[in-house]
Amino acid sequence: MREEAGVYEFVGIGEVAETTTHMLELSLQQALQPASRRGGGLGQVEQLVLQQARDYLSTVREGFMLSVRTTQVGDYSELGYLLERVLTDWDRFSEELGLGPDREDQPDPRTEAPLVPEGLRVERVRRQLLAFGMAAVAMGALPRLPAKQVTFPPSYGKPPTYSDISAPHTPGEMLWRIEEVEQTLWQMMSQDIVELVRRRYGPLRRTYGFFEASAWLTRKEAQRFGVKKRRLRPA
């Protein structure tokens, strides 16, 4: 039963990604039209789609927080950057890792008894880890997305490509990309999309490509699973 639930959670991520990509495509196409043909700001449906995408990114961030390990970090500056954003008690953890003043009386969390049984802890974090795993795969696949799958308007490559967008290689780079997508979604909800195209073209393109790659990957894998996926698109 857990395996079946995981499959449908995976497909649900694809539905969010596909709906978001389609909405972004329509909004950008409208933004690129002459001023006399543009509509107003984002409607209620578009706002709901973006909020759904933001909720997904929050889950991705939680999965990142649960999965990151200090052994993956190459230097102290990156470790400090990560700790400042993903851990709630900076003083305690920075001191444990030798990034702050030494304290001999600092308790070791590894000796504390778990408050939640192991099986239940795993069940609670499955959704977050699945979301983060999918996001990491999508960001890694983005530079190799087939040209016929690239629909970002306007795409100046001939043929269109995301090959210039490198995959994240370190935890710090991964967190930076997650935050960039989160911020871009927020900006789309609160700012003029024409201004975003003009001033934030790179982040907007990487955000669009992230959702486009996510949708493409889940479409492919859903076919292997034999799952018929619903297509949720804004009216």
C-alpha positions in Angstrom: 0.0 0.0 0.0 2.9 2.4 0.8 4.4 1.7 -2.7 1.1 2.5 -4.4 0.7 5.7 -2.4 4.3 6.7 -3.4 3.5 6.2 -7.1 0.4 8.5 -6.9 2.4 11.1 -5.0 5.0 10.9 -7.7 2.3 11.4 -10.4 0.8 14.3 -8.3 4.2 16.1 -8.5 4.0 15.7 -12.3 0.5 17.2 -12.4 1.7 20.2 -10.4 4.6 20.6 -12.7 2.6 20.3 -15.9 -0.1 22.6 -14.7 2.5 25.2 -13.7 4.4 24.9 -17.0 1.2 25.4 -19.0 0.1 28.4 -17.0 3.6 30.0 -17.2 3.7 29.4 -21.0 0.3 31.1 -21.5 1.2 34.0 -19.2 4.5 34.6 -20.9 3.0 34.4 -24.4 0.5 37.0 -23.3 3.2 39.2 -21.8 5.1 39.2 -25.1 2.2 40.5 -27.1 1.9 44.2 -28.0 0.6 46.3 -25.1 -2.8 46.8 -26.7 -3.4 43.0 -26.7 -2.2 42.2 -23.2 -4.6 41.3 -20.5 -4.5 42.4 -16.9 -2.6 40.8 -14.0 -2.8 37.2 -13.1 -6.3 35.9 -12.5 -7.5 33.8 -9.5 -6.9 30.5 -11.2 -3.3 31.5 -12.1 -2.7 32.6 -8.6 -4.0 29.3 -7.2 -1.7 27.4 -9.6 1.3 29.4 -8.5 0.4 28.9 -4.8 0.2 25.1 -5.5 3.7 25.3 -7.0 5.0 27.3 -4.0 3.5 24.6 -1.7 5.4 22.0 -3.6 8.6 23.9 -3.4 8.2 24.2 0.4 8.0 20.4 0.5 11.1 20.2 -1.7 12.9 22.5 0.8 11.9 20.3 3.7 13.2 17.2 1.8 16.4 19.0 1.2 16.7 19.8 4.9 16.1 16.2 5.8 18.6 14.8 3.3 21.6 17.1 3.4 24.7 15.8 5.2 27.7 17.8 6.4 30.0 15.3 4.7 28.6 16.5 1.3 29.9 20.0 1.9 33.2 21.0 0.5 34.1 24.0 2.8 33.1 25.8 5.9 31.7 28.8 4.1 29.2 26.7 2.2 28.4 24.8 5.4 27.7 28.1 7.2 25.4 29.2 4.3 23.5 25.9 4.6 23.2 26.0 8.4 22.0 29.5 8.4 19.0 28.6 6.2 18.0 25.1 7.1 18.6 24.7 10.8 16.5 26.5 13.4 19.1 26.7 16.2 22.3 28.2 14.6 24.3 28.5 17.7 23.9 24.9 18.9 24.7 23.3 15.6 27.5 25.6 14.5 29.3 24.9 17.8 28.8 21.2 17.4 30.5 21.4 14.0 33.3 23.5 15.1 32.1 26.7 13.5 31.7 28.7 16.7 33.1 29.0 20.2 33.9 25.7 21.9 31.6 24.5 24.7 32.4 21.5 26.7 28.8 21.2 28.1 27.2 20.9 24.7 24.8 17.9 24.7 25.3 15.3 22.0 21.9 14.8 20.1 23.1 11.3 19.0 22.7 10.1 22.6 19.1 11.3 23.0 16.3 8.8 22.7 14.1 9.3 19.7 10.7 10.8 20.5 9.0 9.2 17.5 9.3 5.5 16.6 11.6 4.9 13.6 8.9 3.5 11.3 6.7 6.5 11.9 9.5 9.0 11.3 10.2 7.4 7.9 6.5 7.5 7.0 6.2 11.2 7.9 9.2 12.3 5.8 8.5 10.2 2.7 6.6 12.9 0.9 9.3 15.5 1.5 12.1 13.2 0.4 10.2 12.2 -2.7 9.6 15.8 -3.6 13.2 16.7 -3.1 14.4 13.7 -5.0 12.2 14.5 -7.9 13.4 18.2 -7.9 17.0 17.1 -7.8 16.5 14.7 -10.8 14.7 17.4 -12.7 17.5 20.0 -12.1 20.0 17.4 -13.2 18.1 16.5 -16.3 17.3 20.1 -17.4 20.5 20.7 -19.4 19.8 17.5 -21.4 16.1 18.1 -22.0 15.3 17.3 -25.7 14.8 20.3 -27.9 11.3 19.3 -28.8 10.3 19.5 -25.1 11.6 23.1 -24.7 8.7 25.5 -24.9 10.0 28.6 -23.0 8.9 31.8 -24.7 11.1 33.4 -25.9 13.8 30.8 -26.4 16.7 32.3 -28.4 18.5 29.0 -29.1 18.1 27.3 -32.5 17.1 24.6 -31.7 15.8 25.7 -28.2 17.8 24.3 -25.4 18.6 24.5 -21.7 22.1 23.2 -22.1 23.6 26.4 -20.8 21.9 25.8 -17.4 24.3 23.7 -15.3 23.0 21.1 -12.9 23.6 21.8 -9.2 26.8 20.0 -8.0 26.9 20.8 -4.3 24.2 21.2 -1.5 24.8 24.9 -1.5 24.1 25.2 -5.2 21.0 23.0 -4.8 19.6 25.2 -2.1 20.4 28.3 -4.1 18.4 26.9 -7.0 15.4 25.9 -4.8 15.4 29.4 -3.3 15.5 31.0 -6.7 12.5 29.0 -7.9 10.6 30.0 -4.7 11.5 33.6 -5.1 10.5 33.7 -8.8 7.1 32.1 -8.1 6.5 34.8 -5.4 7.6 37.5 -7.8 5.2 36.2 -10.5 2.4 36.5 -8.0 3.2 40.0 -6.9 4.9 41.8 -9.8 4.2 42.6 -13.5 5.3 39.6 -15.6 6.5 41.9 -18.3 9.0 43.4 -15.9 10.1 40.0 -14.9 10.8 39.0 -18.5 12.9 42.2 -18.9 14.8 42.2 -15.6 14.7 38.6 -14.4 15.0 36.6 -17.6 17.5 34.1 -16.3 15.7 33.1 -13.1 12.4 33.1 -14.9 13.8 30.8 -17.6 15.4 28.4 -15.0 12.2 28.3 -13.1 10.1 27.5 -16.2 12.7 24.9 -17.3 12.6 23.3 -13.8 8.8 22.7 -14.0 9.0 21.7 -17.7 11.7 19.1 -16.9 9.7 17.8 -13.9 6.6 17.4 -16.0 8.5 15.6 -18.8 10.2 13.2 -16.4 7.0 12.2 -14.6 5.1 11.7 -17.9 7.8 9.3 -19.0 7.9 7.4 -15.7 4.1 7.4 -15.2 3.8 5.4 -18.5 6.2 2.8 -17.1 4.2 2.5 -13.9 1.0 2.0 -15.9 -0.6 5.0 -14.3 -3.1 7.1 -16.3 -2.3 10.7 -15.2 -5.0 13.4 -15.0 -4.1 16.6 -16.8 -4.8 19.5 -14.6 -4.6 22.8 -16.5 -6.0 26.2 -15.7 -9.2 27.1 -17.5 
